[in-house]
Amino acid sequence: MKNIRSRILRAIPYLACFGALLALMFFGSQKDDNGTNSKPIISAINDTNFVVTADQLSESYIVADVANVINLPSVLSINENYASIVMKYEVAGASGGNSVITKPNIIDTSNLTRGIVEYVVQAGDTLASIAAKSNGVTETQIRWSNNMKTSTVTAGQTIYIPPVQGILYTVKSGDTIEALATKYGSKTEEIVIYNDLEVSSLTVGATIILPDGALPEKERPEYVAPTPKPPTVYYSYVRDSGVRQGMTEIQNYGYWSNMYYSTRWQNNPGAFGNCTWFVWYWRRNNMGSNYWLPGGTIGNAGTWTYAAWSNAFLKNKTPAYGAVVQTSTGSPGHVAVVVGVVSGSHILIQEMNYGGYNGKFNHVYQSKINWADALKYNYIHGKR
């Protein structure tokens, strides 16, 4: 009995202190609740050099714990204060010591994924020298990431560089991580990791990293689409009479003329004095080299639009200056050259030996053909 009394006597000071603490918390809480709302501690220390110690953290925990047990009216404010102190303590460092909280600089990264380098080209830089300092990222990967057709850079130019080997890509509507990985040769898990997509999803317009990615040929900025081949044209027989107007003889060459000798070195494959010879000669001496007809065997005029050699040239039914006009696809057929075009009205042509061997051999004629008739003929232009 004596021992019990002794223990009670020793506990009385502690009970008194605990009671005083409860009274202070209770009446203080009521005052906060009935008067002006108290502000969380963090609002008072945010702009100061206040340092949180481990003892202060423990004391705050005890107060918050007791407040929750007895449900003080100001329990919400007390809990918020405790959370604020914990946050400040953790940010300062768990050493419990002397770290002071400083506000971080806020950098606007716009739509760029973390790690993408924004680089301003300096005088003397080349794309190769920039790539050499870019963690293994190749010159081509930098060029593709910036939609550059060539490797030329200029001082002051801003370029964006992936932090790892791969390419940068701007997200478009409908894109998925899996589809991007498949199309550009990257890996789904690496796209997620390097772009912090573990929680968030792709954002349209955002620039992301595709590690080890490469652009398909048709998406490369230097890609040039091949010139489409014109559809196969099936030529039909065209009559060669009754359409020329104002035919005028403009030249009469003799078989042994100087013209014949001066052009032998050009290897004209046509028979001198005939339509094929004249057209070959005229194009060689009046048009650029892409209009020159080949040497060797070129066949009769009626076969020109079907001959293998003519596939190197654009062929259609559209008149143009310098074009060969095939006015007859019969045998042996006939060709002339277009020397004038008035679209919608008429064309002017020059031709040799028109009418076969009926007194027209070696003679050159010029005449006009109205537009409707001109559109019926076949034309051989310059090389594709």
C-alpha positions in Angstrom: 0.0 0.0 0.0 2.8 2.2 0.8 4.4 1.5 -2.5 1.2 2.4 -4.4 0.9 5.7 -2.5 4.5 6.5 -3.3 4.0 5.9 -7.1 0.9 8.1 -7.1 2.8 10.9 -5.4 5.6 10.7 -8.0 3.0 10.7 -10.9 1.2 13.8 -9.7 3.6 16.4 -11.2 3.5 14.6 -14.6 -0.3 14.5 -14.5 -0.5 18.1 -13.6 1.7 19.1 -16.6 -0.3 16.9 -19.0 -3.5 18.5 -17.7 -2.1 21.9 -18.2 -1.0 21.0 -21.8 -4.5 19.7 -22.5 -6.1 22.9 -21.2 -3.8 25.1 -23.2 -4.5 23.1 -26.3 -8.2 23.0 -25.7 -8.7 26.7 -24.8 -6.2 27.8 -27.4 -8.0 25.8 -30.0 -11.3 27.3 -29.1 -9.8 30.8 -29.4 -8.6 29.9 -32.9 -11.9 28.5 -33.8 -14.0 31.4 -32.4 -11.7 34.2 -33.5 -9.6 34.8 -36.6 -8.6 31.6 -38.4 -5.0 30.7 -37.7 -2.7 30.3 -40.6 -0.6 27.1 -41.2 2.9 27.4 -39.9 4.3 27.1 -43.5 2.7 30.5 -44.4 4.8 32.1 -41.6 8.1 30.4 -42.4 7.9 30.2 -46.2 9.8 33.4 -46.8 12.3 33.0 -43.9 15.4 31.1 -43.0 13.5 29.0 -40.5 15.3 25.7 -39.8 13.3 22.6 -38.6 15.1 20.4 -36.1 14.3 16.7 -35.3 13.1 17.8 -31.8 10.6 20.3 -33.3 9.4 17.6 -35.7 8.8 15.2 -32.8 7.0 17.8 -30.7 4.7 18.7 -33.6 3.9 15.0 -34.1 2.9 14.6 -30.4 0.6 17.7 -30.5 -1.0 16.6 -33.8 -1.5 13.1 -32.4 -3.2 14.3 -29.2 -5.3 16.8 -31.1 -6.7 14.0 -33.3 -7.4 11.7 -30.3 -9.4 14.2 -28.4 -10.8 15.8 -31.6 -9.9 19.4 -30.9 -11.8 22.1 -32.8 -8.6 23.3 -34.5 -7.4 19.8 -35.4 -7.4 20.6 -39.1 -5.1 23.6 -38.7 -2.8 21.5 -36.3 -2.6 18.7 -38.9 -1.8 21.2 -41.7 1.0 22.7 -39.6 2.4 19.3 -38.9 2.4 18.4 -42.6 4.0 21.7 -43.5 6.8 21.1 -40.9 7.4 17.6 -42.2 7.6 18.9 -45.8 10.1 21.6 -44.9 12.2 19.2 -42.8 12.3 16.6 -45.6 13.2 19.2 -48.3 16.0 20.6 -46.1 17.5 17.2 -45.6 16.8 14.4 -43.1 20.0 15.2 -41.2 17.8 17.3 -39.0 20.3 20.0 -39.1 21.1 23.3 -40.5 19.8 23.3 -44.1 17.9 26.4 -45.2 15.1 26.1 -47.7 15.5 28.1 -50.9 12.9 28.4 -53.6 14.0 26.6 -56.9 14.2 28.5 -60.2 11.2 27.7 -62.4 12.3 27.0 -65.9 9.7 27.0 -68.7 10.4 23.8 -70.7 7.4 24.5 -72.9 6.5 21.4 -74.8 10.0 19.8 -74.6 10.5 16.4 -72.9 13.0 16.4 -70.0 16.6 16.1 -71.2 16.2 17.6 -74.7 19.0 20.1 -75.2 18.3 23.5 -76.8 21.5 24.6 -78.4 22.3 28.0 -80.1 24.8 27.5 -82.9 28.0 29.5 -82.3 30.4 30.9 -84.9 32.6 28.2 -86.2 30.2 25.4 -85.3 29.4 22.7 -87.8 26.7 20.0 -87.4 29.5 17.4 -87.2 31.3 19.3 -84.3 28.0 19.7 -82.5 27.2 16.0 -82.9 30.7 15.2 -81.5 29.7 16.8 -78.2 26.3 15.3 -78.0 26.5 12.0 -76.2 26.8 9.8 -79.3 23.9 11.4 -81.1 24.7 11.4 -84.8 24.8 14.2 -87.2 21.9 12.6 -89.1 19.8 12.2 -86.0 20.2 15.9 -85.1 19.4 16.9 -88.7 16.2 14.7 -88.7 15.2 16.0 -85.3 15.3 19.6 -86.6 13.8 18.9 -90.1 17.0 20.0 -91.8 17.5 18.9 -95.4 21.2 19.6 -95.3 23.9 19.7 -92.6 24.4 23.4 -93.0 24.1 25.5 -89.8 24.4 29.2 -89.2 25.5 31.2 -86.1 22.5 32.1 -84.0 20.4 29.2 -85.2 18.6 27.2 -82.5 18.6 23.5 -82.8 17.3 20.7 -80.5 19.3 17.7 -79.6 18.1 14.4 -78.1 19.8 13.4 -74.9 20.4 9.9 -76.2 20.9 8.3 -79.6 17.6 8.6 -81.5 15.3 11.3 -82.9 12.9 13.9 -81.6 9.3 13.7 -82.7 6.3 16.0 -82.4 3.2 14.1 -81.2 0.2 14.1 -83.5 -3.4 13.3 -82.9 -4.1 9.6 -82.9 -0.5 8.6 -82.0 0.1 5.8 -79.5 3.3 4.8 -77.8 3.1 1.3 -79.4 2.5 2.6 -82.9 5.4 5.1 -82.6 7.7 2.3 -81.4 6.8 0.1 -84.3 7.0 2.8 -87.0 10.2 4.4 -85.9 12.2 1.4 -84.6 12.2 2.4 -81.0 11.1 0.5 -77.9 7.9 1.1 -76.0 9.4 0.9 -72.5 12.2 3.3 -73.5 9.8 5.8 -74.9 7.9 5.7 -71.6 11.0 6.0 -69.5 12.7 8.8 -71.4 9.5 10.9 -71.7 8.2 10.3 -68.1 5.0 8.7 -69.5 4.6 6.2 -66.6 1.5 8.1 -65.4 0.7 10.7 -68.1 -0.2 9.9 -71.7 1.0 11.4 -75.0 0.2 15.1 -75.4 -0.5 16.4 -78.9 2.1 18.9 -79.9 4.6 17.8 -77.4 8.2 17.1 -78.6 9.3 13.7 -77.3 12.3 11.4 -77.6 12.3 8.2 -79.6 15.4 6.4 -78.4 17.3 4.6 -81.2 14.5 5.8 -83.6 15.0 6.5 -87.3 12.8 8.3 -89.8 11.2 6.2 -92.6 12.6 7.2 -96.0 9.5 9.2 -97.0 9.5 11.2 -93.8 13.1 12.3 -94.0 13.5 16.0 -94.8 15.9 15.3 -97.6 13.5 12.9 -99.3 12.5 13.8 -102.9 9.6 11.9 -104.3 10.4 10.4 -107.7 8.7 11.9 -110.7 5.6 9.8 -111.4 5.7 8.0 -114.7 2.9 9.2 -117.1 0.3 6.6 -117.8 0.8 4.4 -120.9 -0.8 6.1 -123.9 -2.2 3.8 -126.6 -1.8 5.7 -129.8 -4.3 5.3 -132.6 -3.8 5.8 -136.3 -4.0 9.5 -137.3 -4.7 10.5 -140.9 -2.2 12.9 -142.4 -4.2 14.9 -144.9 -6.5 17.8 -145.1 -5.4 19.7 -142.0 -2.4 21.9 -143.0 -3.1 25.5 -143.8 -1.0 28.0 -145.7 1.7 25.4 -146.5 4.9 27.2 -147.7 8.1 25.8 -149.0 10.9 27.4 -147.0 14.0 25.4 -148.1 15.1 23.1 -150.8 18.2 21.0 -150.1 20.1 19.2 -152.8 21.4 15.8 -152.0 25.0 16.9 -152.2 24.4 20.2 -150.4 26.8 21.6 -147.8 24.2 20.8 -145.2 24.5 17.1 -145.8 28.3 17.2 -145.4 28.3 19.5 -142.4 26.0 17.2 -140.4 27.5 13.9 -141.2 29.7 14.1 -138.1 26.5 14.4 -135.9 25.7 10.8 -136.8 22.2 11.6 -137.9 20.5 8.1 -138.2 17.8 9.3 -140.6 18.0 9.0 -144.3 19.0 12.4 -145.8 16.1 14.3 -147.3 13.4 12.4 -145.3 11.2 13.6 -142.4 13.1 11.7 -139.7 16.5 13.1 -140.8 15.1 16.7 -140.7 13.5 16.4 -137.3 16.7 14.8 -135.8 18.8 17.6 -137.3 16.4 20.4 -136.2 16.3 19.3 -132.6 20.1 18.8 -132.4 20.7 22.3 -133.7 17.9 24.3 -132.1 17.1 22.7 -128.7 19.0 21.8 -125.5 20.7 18.4 -125.2 17.8 16.9 -123.3 15.8 17.2 -126.5 18.4 15.5 -128.7 17.2 12.3 -130.3 19.6 9.3 -130.1 21.9 8.1 -132.7 21.8 4.6 -134.0 18.7 2.9 -135.3 15.5 5.0 -134.6 13.2 3.3 -137.1 10.5 4.7 -139.4 8.5 7.7 -138.3 5.4 5.6 -137.7 7.1 3.6 -135.0 8.6 6.4 -132.9 6.1 6.6 -130.1 6.3 2.8 -129.6 10.1 2.5 -130.0 12.1 1.6 -126.9 14.4 4.7 -127.3 11.4 7.0 -127.0 10.6 5.9 -123.5 13.3 8.2 -122.2 11.2 11.1 -123.5 7.9 12.6 -122.3 5.2 11.6 -124.7 1.6 12.9 -124.8 -0.9 14.7 -126.9 0.0 18.2 -125.8 1.6 20.6 -128.4 4.8 22.4 -127.3 7.6 24.3 -129.0 10.4 21.9 -130.0 8.3 18.8 -129.7 8.2 16.1 -132.4 4.7 15.9 -133.8 3.8 12.4 -135.2 1.1 13.3 -137.8 0.9 9.7 -139.1 1.4 6.4 -137.3 1.0 4.4 -140.6 3.9 2.9 -142.5 6.3 4.5 -143.0 4.5 7.3 -141.1 5.5 10.9 -140.8 7.0 13.3 -138.3 7.5 17.1 -138.1 8.7 19.6 -135.5 6.6 22.2 -133.7 8.0 25.7 -134.2 5.2 27.8 -132.8 2.2 27.4 -130.5 -0.8 29.6 -130.0 -2.8 27.8 -127.4 -6.4 27.3 -128.3 -5.9 28.6 -131.8 -3.2 26.7 -133.8 0.3 25.4 -134.1 3.1 26.0 -136.7 5.1 23.0 -137.9 8.1 22.4 -140.1 8.7 19.2 -142.0 10.7 17.6 -144.8 9.5 15.3 -147.6 5.9 15.7 -146.8 3.9 13.7 -149.3 6.4 10.9 -149.9 8.5 10.9 -153.1 6.1 12.9 -155.1 8.5 15.8 -155.9 8.9 16.7 -152.2 12.2 15.0 -151.4 14.7 17.4 -149.7 12.0 20.1 -149.4 11.2 21.8 -146.1 7.7 23.2 -145.6 6.0 25.3 -142.9 2.3 25.2 -142.3 -0.4 25.9 -139.7 -2.7 23.3 -138.1 -5.8 24.4 -136.1 -6.0 23.6 -132.5 -8.7 20.9 -132.6 -6.7 18.9 -135.2 -3.4 19.5 -133.3 -4.8 17.8 -130.2 -5.3 14.6 -132.2 -1.6 14.1 -132.8 1.2 12.4 -130.7 4.0 14.5 -129.4 7.5 13.6 -128.2 9.0 16.3 -125.9 12.3 16.4 -124.0 13.7 13.7 -121.7 11.9 13.0 -118.4 
